[in-house]
Amino acid sequence: MAERSTPESPAGGATTPPSHLGLWLMIYTVGRIGITVAAVLLLLLLGLPLFPALLFGVLLAMPIAYVLLRPSRNRLTEILATRSAARREAKERLRARLEGDEAAG
């Protein structure tokens, strides 16, 4: 098998540069877990028993995370939309090549 100097996707087009999806996903996930733990600990400090503190903590963490993590959630949405569009274009190029349309590639 011959080595290529430029990386290519399976459809034959050049791959897109890395978009740090994993980093932003980790930031968002750690943020959600951190907010949930903080809410549960706050409710425990206020005197709620463990089980109700867990339930209310999870419920309270949802709107808090929705507001506080908006920038990272928006960045994740942009990255996923870009990757989806790139995959869709690669799929269309592959279909065109398989149909014999050499000008599309």
Secondary structure by P-SEA (a helix, b strand, c coil): cccccccccccccccccccaaaaaaaaaaaaaaaaaaaaaaaaaaaccccaaaaaaaaaaaaaaaaaaaaaaaaaaaaaaaaaaaaaaaaaaaaaaaaacccccc
